[in-house]
């Protein structure tokens, strides 16, 4: 096979796969992307875009589209429900570090649609399930459920937690599953009329447990957890959700529930991101707690890094450059993304009042100190991780 002319094959048409396809196509590389879903899914998934991710998409005009569809969030907070005491983090502190010193709350499907519109016709194929993968020294082959076979120079698995590509590579998915289930709900109920001083993103301790409130352009996203002894199915019921809202806001009427979803949270990193001509990116490579909104952003950063290297190799760089992708991105997934998300989760699941008070005070002290606040926000906004990755050789 002439790998100069053969396409890069991508499995997975979410934000990570579409980002990779778009960047490769922009550089003039042939690309073919295959997604099992019939169209871009608009389910309850990621909604936080961190500053460096917005910086990446700015020149293309995609960031402008996302801002028009989403909600700019200049600050976020950790809060005690019983007292209203809070630590508030002002992202304008990062004005020297990014052109977008804020979080943007926007459904990930908006990014997927914007990317899809920018791909050359015939690049992305939806409703196409991958069933088999093989590789030789000079290329890869992908078999689809419809009986067709596609050949390429490389194949990238952006195909999520149950990745077919990861299995074909023989890679393990080391880590564990957290014991709790999360119940995610969207509603138009005006929480900010009932809880004074909310930010656009709020991580909140209640007397027994925790919940979070994230404001999108038109809805609030509420993350809850089943009550003790309550099954996930029971926790998804109207009555259970209404009871949890009333436990937070006793005088609340029954809220309008627009969407609901239950999911388990994992802490996992693949032991390898590359096997010959096969690669992993996004959830196929790493899974983490959603606390802090780092999963989708980390996957996009994977795609950006891998695209840079595939383009460079197509332009004459030594193929060994592709090994750098794993060294950079797996290191950051393990030591920054998964570790930080786990720290955020551990903080919020603490039930001991004394530990909560100590943690809140520590966060308040950080937020009040400009130097410490900037260092803290550079890390939580993923700026430090990207810069550290770039220093790995």
VENTA-V259792 format. One line per field, one symbol per residue. ss: DSSP state (A for helix, B for strand, O for the rest). phi: phi as a letter, one per 20 degrees, with the letter a starting at -180 (. if undefined). burial: 1 if it has 16 or more other C-alpha atoms within 10 Angstrom, else 0. Layout:
ss->???
phi->???
burial->???
This chain:
ss->OOOOOOOBBBBOOOAAAAAAAAAAAAOOOOBBBBBOOOOOOOOOOOOBBOAAAAAAAAOOOAAAAAAAAOBBBOBBBBBBOOOOOBBBBBAAAAOOOOOOOOBBBOOAAAAAAAAAAAOOOOOBBBOOOBBBBBBBOOBBBBBBOOOOBBBBOBBBBOOOOOOAAAAAAOOOBBBBBBBBBBBBBBBOOOAAAOOOOOOOBBBBBBOOBBBBBBBOOOOBBBBBBOOOOOOAAAAOOAAAAAAAAAAAOOOOOOOOOOBBBBBBBBBBBBOOOBBOOBBBOAAAOBBOOOOOOOAAAAAAAAAAAAAAAAAAAAOOOOOOAAAAAAAAAAAAAAAAAAAAAAAAAAAAOOOOAAAAAAAAAAAAAAAAOAAAAAAAAAAAOOAAAAAAAAAOO
phi->.effdffeecdodegfffffffffffenefccdccfffbgfdefcfbddegfffffeffenfgfffffedcfcfbcbdcdffdnfbdddeffgegedbecfaedebfffffgfffgfeeggnedcemceecbcbccfdrcccddffneccdbfbcdeddmfegffffffmeecfqbdffeddddcdbegegfeddfmfefccdcedgcobbccceefcbedddccgfgnefgfffefgfffffffffecgefffeeeebbbdbedccbcffbdbcmedccbmffdbcbgffomdfffffffggffffgffffffeoffgfgfffgfgfffgfffedfffffffffgffefdfgffffffffffffffeegffffffffffemfgffffgfefc
burial->000001111111111111111111100011111111000100010111111111001100011001001111111111111000011111111100010111111111111111110110001110011100111000111111000000111111111110111100101010000000111111101010000001111111110001111111000111111100000100110001111110010001001000011100111111111111111111111111111111111111111111111111110000000111110111111101111111011011010000010011001101100000111111111111110010000
